[in-house]
Amino acid sequence: MSNETLLIRADASAAIGTGHVMRCLALAQAWQDAGGSVVFTMAEATPAVRARLVAESCEVVSIPVAEGAEDARLTVALARERGVQWVVVDGYQFGAEHQRDLKAAGFNVLFLDDYGHASSYCADLVLNQNIGAKEELYAEREPATRLLLGPRYSLLRREFSEWREWTREIRSEASRVLVTMGGSDPQNVTASVIEALCTTRIEGVEAIVVVGGSNPRFNALQEVANQANLQSGAEIAVRKDISNMPELMAWADVAVAAAGSTCWELCLLGLPSLLIDVAANQTALARELGRLGCAIHVGNVQGVSPAKIAAELEPVMRLSDQRRSLSQAARKLVDGFGAKRVISAMRGCGEIYLRRASASDARLLWEWANDPEVRAASFSPAAIPWDTHIVWFEKKLATAECLILIAEGERGIPLGQIRFERKHGGNFEVDISVAKAHRGCGVAAGLIDKGVRQLLEREAPARILARVKLSNKASMRAFEKAGFKRNGSDETETAIQFIYEAR
C-alpha cells in the first residue's frame, strides 16, 4: 500500500461536533502507519480541527457547503484528481445516494454509520463500532457489502497504542476527576459538571477539565473553575486542546464524559465513567454501556442538573469495589486494535497470524460457532446456548489437552479459529472455522497449515485427525491443501476422515 492515498469526507463544526472527524483521524493514522497518505475533504472545519489534521500530516481540502449529488460530484472529482482507490464517508448527511454515486464512479467505499441512518447500503464496507450494532440494521444492503460491527472495530487514535497492555490500579480513595464533554460542547455541559464537583462531599477533589479546541467558552470556563476553587477548596484546572489524553485518563480515578467516541478511549484505559448523552445519537451507546456495567449513564443532557451529576459521582468516588467492577467490564470491550482491523479489512486478509485464545475471546468464538453455515457443517447442527458454550470454553482453556488458536490478519482482524484436542493413543483431533467475511479467499488452508506447525512445536502427536462432512467440499480442499490425506469414509458414508502423519 506504499504511498496509496486515502480520501476521507467528513465535517466538523461547533454545532455538529468533532466526533466524526476525530474517529476518522484514528483511521487516517492507521492508514499512514501502513504506508499511505491521507486527504480530508471538508465543507465545514473548525480552525482547531483543521490545525490538528495538518499537524498529523493530513492534507485538508475545502469544498463549498453542498448537499446530495453536488457534494458527491465534488468528492468524486477530488478522488479522481488524487488517484485514490478508497473513499471514506462519515456523516449523517450522507445516505444511500451518496454511496451509489461514489460506487458508480468506480471507487471502493468505507461508510461509517452509528444507527442505520441510510435507507440502503452499497458501500464495500460499513463500519458501526457501537455495542448495539447488529446485522439487522443493514438488511437493505448489496450482497457484496461487508459489515464491520461492534467495539472490536472502535477507532482509537495513535496516542492510545502504547496503553493497550496498561493495567489500572484502583485506589481505595478516589479524588481525581477527568471532565471531557466533547470537542465543542454547544450546550455548555462542562459548566454544570464544574458546579457539580463543588457540591460533592468528597474532600480533596482534584479535577482536570478538558475543553476541546472548537469550544468558544474556554476563558469563561476558566473563570467558573477559579470561582469554584475559591468557594469549595477543590483544585479544578481547565485545559484546552490537550495532546496527552491517555495520560490524563491514566491519572484520573473517575471521568465525567459525553457519550461519544471518547467512550472507547475510556474503555481501553478502564476508567470508571459517568456518561451524559449530549446528542440524540449518543443515547443508545450510553444506555448500553450502563446496562453492561461498563459505565454509569447519568442521562440525557436535557434532564441532567449539577445536583444529579453530584449525586451519581459521589458514591462512585467512595466505593472502590464499584470502580473496580466498572473498570474491568469496560476494559473487556476494547483492545485498541480497531483501526488496524478496519485497515486490514480494506486491504484484504494478507498474512495470517495465530495467537492463543483467551477468556476475552469467548463471545467471538460463540458467535462464530453459531453462524448458520458453521452449524450446517457441524455434526451437531443445533444452536449452542451461551451458558453451555461458556462452561465448555472455560473447561477447554483450563486443560493442557486442548489448544485453541485465533487467526488474525496483518492488522489484527479476526479471521477464524483452529482447535486441537488430544484423544486416545496420542492422536489429536482438529476443528476449524473461518469467519464469514473471510471464507473463500484461502484462509482455511493457511490456518490449518500454520496451526499444525504451531502444535508440532509443543507436542509430538502420533497423528492429527479431521472428520469432514461429505457435503463440505471447501473444508475437504482446505485440509488436502494443508497436507492431510484422505483416510476413507465413516460407517455412515456421511463424512470423510483426513489424517496428517507427523514427521
C-alpha positions in Angstrom: 0.0 0.0 0.0 3.1 2.2 -0.3 2.1 5.8 -0.6 -1.5 5.0 -1.7 -3.8 7.9 -0.9 -6.9 7.6 1.2 -9.7 10.2 0.8 -11.9 11.0 3.8 -15.1 13.0 3.5 -16.2 14.3 7.0 -17.1 17.6 8.6 -16.7 19.3 12.0 -18.3 22.4 13.5 -19.4 23.8 16.8 -23.0 22.6 16.0 -22.3 19.0 14.9 -19.2 18.5 17.0 -15.8 17.0 16.1 -16.5 13.3 16.7 -16.8 12.3 13.0 -13.5 13.8 12.1 -11.6 12.6 15.2 -12.6 9.0 14.7 -11.6 9.4 11.0 -8.3 10.7 12.2 -7.7 7.4 14.0 -8.3 5.6 10.7 -6.1 8.1 8.9 -3.2 7.4 11.3 -3.6 3.6 10.8 -3.5 4.2 7.1 -0.4 6.3 7.4 1.2 3.6 9.6 0.6 1.1 6.8 2.5 3.4 4.4 -0.2 5.5 2.8 -1.1 9.2 2.7 -4.4 10.9 3.6 -6.5 13.7 2.3 -9.5 15.1 4.2 -12.2 16.9 2.1 -14.4 19.1 4.2 -17.3 21.5 3.7 -17.1 22.6 7.4 -14.0 22.6 9.7 -13.2 24.5 12.8 -9.8 26.1 12.9 -8.7 23.8 15.8 -9.7 20.6 13.8 -8.0 21.8 10.7 -4.8 22.6 12.6 -4.9 19.1 14.2 -5.3 17.4 10.9 -2.4 19.3 9.4 -0.3 18.6 12.4 -1.0 14.9 11.8 0.4 15.2 8.2 -3.1 15.1 6.6 -3.9 17.3 3.7 -7.2 19.3 4.1 -9.1 20.3 1.0 -12.1 22.6 1.4 -15.2 22.2 -0.7 -18.2 24.5 -0.8 -21.1 23.7 1.5 -23.1 21.3 -0.7 -25.7 18.7 -0.4 -26.7 15.5 -2.1 -25.5 14.9 -5.6 -23.4 18.1 -5.7 -21.4 17.0 -2.6 -20.8 13.6 -4.2 -19.8 15.2 -7.5 -17.1 17.3 -5.8 -15.9 14.4 -3.8 -15.6 12.2 -6.9 -13.7 15.0 -8.8 -11.2 15.2 -6.0 -10.8 11.5 -5.7 -10.1 11.2 -9.4 -7.6 14.1 -9.3 -5.7 12.3 -6.5 -5.9 8.8 -8.0 -7.4 7.2 -4.9 -9.0 3.8 -4.7 -10.7 4.1 -1.3 -13.1 6.9 -0.2 -14.2 7.0 3.5 -17.5 8.8 4.3 -18.6 9.8 7.8 -21.6 12.0 8.5 -25.3 11.6 9.0 -26.0 13.9 6.0 -24.6 11.1 3.7 -27.0 8.3 2.7 -27.7 5.7 0.1 -27.4 8.0 -2.9 -24.0 9.3 -1.8 -22.8 5.7 -1.6 -24.2 4.9 -5.0 -22.6 7.9 -6.7 -19.2 7.0 -5.3 -19.5 3.4 -6.3 -20.8 4.3 -9.8 -17.6 6.4 -10.2 -15.5 3.3 -9.6 -14.3 3.8 -6.0 -14.1 1.5 -3.1 -16.2 3.0 -0.2 -16.0 2.7 3.5 -19.2 4.1 5.1 -19.2 4.9 8.8 -22.5 4.6 10.5 -24.0 4.6 14.0 -27.6 3.6 13.8 -28.5 2.5 10.3 -29.4 6.0 9.1 -29.2 5.3 5.4 -32.2 3.7 3.6 -29.9 1.2 1.9 -26.2 0.3 1.7 -24.0 -0.5 -1.3 -20.6 0.5 0.2 -17.9 -2.1 0.1 -17.5 -1.8 3.9 -20.0 -0.5 6.5 -18.4 0.3 9.9 -20.5 0.6 13.0 -18.3 0.4 16.1 -21.2 0.6 18.6 -22.1 -2.2 21.1 -25.7 -2.4 19.7 -24.5 -2.7 16.1 -26.4 -5.6 14.6 -26.7 -7.1 11.1 -30.4 -6.4 11.1 -29.7 -2.7 10.8 -28.3 -3.3 7.4 -30.9 -5.7 5.9 -31.1 -3.4 2.9 -27.6 -3.9 1.6 -25.9 -5.3 -1.5 -24.6 -8.9 -1.3 -21.0 -7.7 -1.7 -21.3 -5.2 1.2 -19.3 -6.4 4.3 -20.2 -5.3 7.8 -17.7 -4.4 10.5 -19.7 -4.3 13.6 -19.0 -3.7 17.3 -16.3 -2.4 19.6 -13.7 -4.7 18.1 -13.5 -2.0 15.4 -13.5 1.0 17.7 -11.3 3.7 16.2 -8.7 4.9 18.6 -6.0 7.4 17.8 -2.3 6.5 17.6 -1.5 8.0 21.1 -3.5 5.3 22.7 -1.5 2.4 21.1 1.1 2.2 23.9 -1.6 1.9 26.5 -3.1 -1.4 25.2 -1.4 -3.5 27.9 -1.6 -1.0 30.7 -3.3 -2.1 33.9 -5.2 0.4 36.1 -4.7 0.4 39.8 -8.0 1.2 41.6 -7.2 3.5 44.5 -9.1 2.9 47.8 -9.9 6.6 48.0 -10.7 8.4 44.8 -10.2 12.2 44.4 -9.1 12.7 40.8 -11.7 13.5 38.2 -11.4 14.0 34.5 -14.1 16.0 32.7 -14.4 15.8 28.9 -17.6 16.9 27.2 -16.5 16.7 23.6 -14.8 19.0 21.1 -17.3 21.8 21.1 -19.9 21.3 23.9 -22.5 23.6 22.4 -24.8 23.2 25.4 -22.0 24.1 27.9 -22.5 20.9 29.9 -18.9 21.5 31.2 -20.1 24.3 33.4 -22.7 22.1 35.0 -20.1 19.5 35.8 -17.8 22.0 37.4 -20.6 23.1 39.6 -21.3 19.5 40.5 -17.7 19.0 41.5 -18.0 21.8 44.1 -21.1 20.3 45.7 -19.8 16.8 46.4 -18.9 15.9 49.9 -15.6 14.3 48.8 -12.6 16.0 50.3 -9.5 17.0 48.3 -11.2 16.8 44.9 -8.7 17.4 42.0 -10.2 17.8 38.6 -8.8 18.4 35.1 -11.4 19.8 32.8 -10.5 19.2 29.1 -12.0 21.8 26.7 -11.9 21.0 23.0 -10.2 23.3 20.6 -13.6 24.1 19.0 -15.2 25.2 22.3 -15.6 29.0 22.3 -16.0 29.2 26.1 -12.5 28.5 27.3 -12.0 31.8 29.1 -15.4 31.7 30.7 -14.9 28.2 31.9 -11.6 29.2 33.5 -13.4 31.9 35.4 -16.1 29.4 36.5 -13.4 27.0 37.7 -11.5 29.7 39.6 -14.6 30.8 41.4 -15.4 27.1 42.2 -12.0 26.6 43.7 -12.3 29.6 45.9 -15.8 28.6 47.2 -15.2 24.8 47.7 -11.5 24.4 48.2 -11.3 22.0 45.2 -8.5 22.1 42.7 -10.1 22.4 39.3 -7.8 23.1 36.3 -9.2 23.9 32.8 -7.0 22.8 29.9 -7.6 23.4 26.2 -6.8 21.3 23.1 -4.6 18.9 25.0 -2.5 16.2 23.3 -1.9 13.9 26.3 -5.4 12.5 26.8 -4.2 8.9 27.6 -2.0 10.2 30.4 -4.9 12.2 31.8 -7.2 9.2 31.7 -4.5 7.1 33.5 -4.2 9.8 36.1 -7.9 10.1 36.9 -9.9 7.9 39.2 -13.2 8.7 37.6 -14.3 10.5 34.4 -17.4 12.6 33.6 -17.8 12.5 29.9 -20.0 12.9 26.9 -21.1 9.6 25.5 -19.4 10.0 22.1 -16.3 8.4 20.6 -14.4 9.2 23.8 -16.2 6.2 25.4 -13.9 3.8 23.6 -10.9 5.6 24.9 -12.3 5.4 28.4 -12.9 1.7 28.0 -9.4 1.0 26.8 -7.9 2.8 29.8 -10.5 1.1 32.1 -11.5 4.5 33.6 -14.7 4.3 35.6 -17.0 6.9 33.9 -20.2 8.8 34.3 -21.7 9.3 30.8 -24.0 12.1 29.6 -25.6 11.8 26.2 -25.3 15.3 24.8 -26.8 14.4 21.4 -29.5 12.0 20.4 -27.2 9.7 18.6 -25.3 9.1 21.9 -28.2 7.8 23.9 -28.2 4.2 22.7 -24.5 3.8 23.4 -24.7 5.4 26.9 -27.6 3.2 27.8 -25.9 0.0 26.6 -22.6 0.8 28.4 -24.7 1.4 31.5 -26.6 -1.9 31.1 -23.4 -3.9 30.7 -21.9 -2.3 33.8 -19.1 -0.6 31.8 -20.1 2.9 32.9 -22.9 4.8 34.7 -25.4 6.5 32.5 -26.4 9.8 34.1 -28.9 10.6 31.5 -29.7 13.0 28.6 -28.4 16.5 28.7 -31.9 18.0 28.9 -32.6 16.2 32.2 -29.1 16.4 33.9 -28.5 19.0 36.6 -25.4 19.7 38.6 -27.2 18.1 41.6 -27.9 14.9 39.7 -24.3 14.7 38.5 -23.0 15.2 42.0 -25.4 12.6 43.3 -24.1 10.0 40.8 -20.5 10.9 41.2 -20.1 10.9 45.0 -20.9 7.2 45.6 -18.6 6.1 42.7 -15.7 8.0 44.2 -16.4 6.5 47.6 -16.8 2.8 46.6 -13.6 1.2 45.2 -15.4 -2.1 44.5 -17.8 -0.4 42.2 -15.0 1.4 40.4 -13.1 -1.8 40.1 -16.2 -3.5 38.6 -16.8 -0.7 36.1 -13.1 -0.7 35.1 -12.9 -4.4 34.5 -16.1 -4.5 32.5 -15.1 -1.6 30.3 -11.6 -3.0 29.6 -13.0 -6.2 28.2 -14.8 -4.3 25.4 -11.9 -2.6 23.7 -8.4 -3.9 22.9 -7.0 -0.9 20.9 -6.6 -2.7 17.6 -9.9 -1.5 16.0 -8.4 0.9 13.5 -5.9 -1.6 12.3 -8.6 -4.2 11.9 -10.5 -1.8 9.7 -7.4 -1.1 7.5 -6.9 -4.9 7.3 -10.5 -5.3 6.0 -9.8 -2.6 3.4 -6.6 -4.3 2.3 -7.8 -7.9 2.4 -6.6 -10.7 4.7 -2.9 -10.8 3.9 -0.6 -12.7 6.2 -2.2 -14.9 8.9 -1.0 -14.8 12.5 -2.0 -17.2 15.2 -2.3 -16.5 19.0 -3.6 -18.5 21.9 -7.2 -18.0 22.7 -8.0 -16.2 26.0 -11.1 -15.7 28.1 -11.9 -12.5 26.3 -12.5 -14.5 23.0 -15.5 -16.3 24.5 -18.2 -14.3 22.7 -16.3 -14.1 19.4 -16.0 -17.9 19.3 -19.6 -18.4 20.3 -20.7 -16.1 17.5 -18.6 -18.0 15.0 -19.8 -21.3 16.3 -23.5 -20.3 15.9 -23.1 -18.9 12.4 -25.7 -20.8 10.3 -23.1 -22.1 7.8 -20.9 -23.4 10.6 -23.8 -25.1 12.3 -24.8 -26.7 9.0 -21.3 -28.1 8.5 -21.2 -29.4 12.1 -22.1 -32.9 13.2 -24.3 -31.3 15.9 -26.2 -28.7 14.0 -28.3 -27.3 16.8 -27.5 -23.7 18.0 -25.3 -23.6 21.1 -26.7 -21.7 24.1 -24.4 -19.1 25.6 -24.4 -20.8 29.1 -23.4 -24.1 27.5 -20.6 -22.5 25.5 -19.0 -20.6 28.3 -18.8 -23.7 30.6 -17.3 -25.7 27.7 -14.9 -22.9 26.7 -13.6 -22.3 30.3 -13.0 -26.0 30.6 -11.0 -26.2 27.4 -8.9 -23.2 28.3 -8.0 -24.8 31.6 -6.8 -28.1 30.2 -3.4 -28.9 28.7 -5.1 -31.4 26.4 -6.6 -28.7 24.3 -5.0 -25.9 22.2 -7.3 -23.2 20.8 -5.7 -20.7 18.4 -7.2 -17.5 17.0 -6.2 -16.5 13.5 -5.8 -12.8 12.8 -4.8 -10.8 9.7 -1.8 -8.5 9.4 -3.6 -5.7 11.3 -5.4 -7.8 13.9 -8.7 -8.5 12.1 -10.1 -11.9 13.3 -10.2 -14.5 10.6 -11.1 -17.8 12.3 -10.1 -20.4 14.8 -8.5 -23.8 15.0 -8.7 -26.2 17.9 -6.6 -29.3 18.6 -7.6 -31.8 21.3 -5.7 -34.8 22.5 -7.6 -38.1 22.2 -6.7 -41.8 22.8 -3.3 -43.1 21.7 -1.7 -39.7 21.5 -3.7 -38.7 18.4 -5.1 -35.1 18.1 -8.4 -34.2 16.6 -8.7 -30.8 14.8 -11.7 -28.5 14.4 -11.6 -25.3 12.3 -14.0 -22.5 11.4 -13.4 -19.3 9.4 -15.2 -16.0 10.0 -18.0 -15.5 7.4 -16.4 -12.4 5.9 -13.2 -14.3 5.0 -14.5 -17.5 3.6 -13.5 -18.3 0.0 -10.1 -16.5 0.0 -7.8 -19.2 1.1 -7.8 -18.5 4.8 -8.8 -22.1 5.8 -5.8 -23.9 4.3 -3.3 -21.4 5.6 -4.9 -21.5 9.1 -4.7 -25.3 9.1 -1.1 -25.3 7.9 0.1 -22.8 10.5 -2.0 -24.4 13.2 -0.4 -27.8 12.6 3.1 -26.3 12.7 2.4 -24.5 15.9 1.0 -27.7 17.5 4.1 -29.6 16.4 6.3 -27.1 18.1 4.9 -28.0 21.5 3.7 -31.6 21.0 4.7 -34.8 19.3 1.3 -36.2 18.3 1.2 -39.7 16.7 -1.1 -38.2 14.1 -3.7 -35.4 13.6 -7.2 -36.4 12.5 -10.0 -34.4 11.0 -13.6 -35.5 10.2 -15.4 -33.6 7.5 -18.9 -33.9 6.2 -19.1 -35.1 2.6 -21.2 -32.0 1.8 -18.4 -29.7 3.0 -16.3 -29.6 -0.2 -14.5 -26.4 0.7 -13.2 -27.8 4.0 -12.0 -31.0 2.3 -10.0 -29.0 -0.2 -8.5 -26.9 2.6 -7.3 -30.0 4.6 -5.8 -31.6 1.4 -4.1 -28.3 0.6 -2.6 -28.3 4.1 -1.1 -31.7 3.7 -3.8 -34.0 5.1 -4.6 -37.3 3.3 -8.0 -39.0 2.9 -8.4 -42.0 5.2 -11.7 -43.3 3.9 -15.3 -42.5 4.8 -17.1 -43.4 8.1 -19.5 -46.2 8.5 -22.5 -43.9 7.8 -20.9 -42.7 4.5 -21.7 -39.1 5.6 -18.1 -38.0 6.4 -14.5 -38.3 5.3 -11.7 -38.8 7.7 -8.4 -36.9 7.0 -5.1 -37.8 8.6 -1.9 -35.9 9.0 1.2 -38.0 9.8 3.6 -36.1 12.0 7.1 -36.3 10.5 
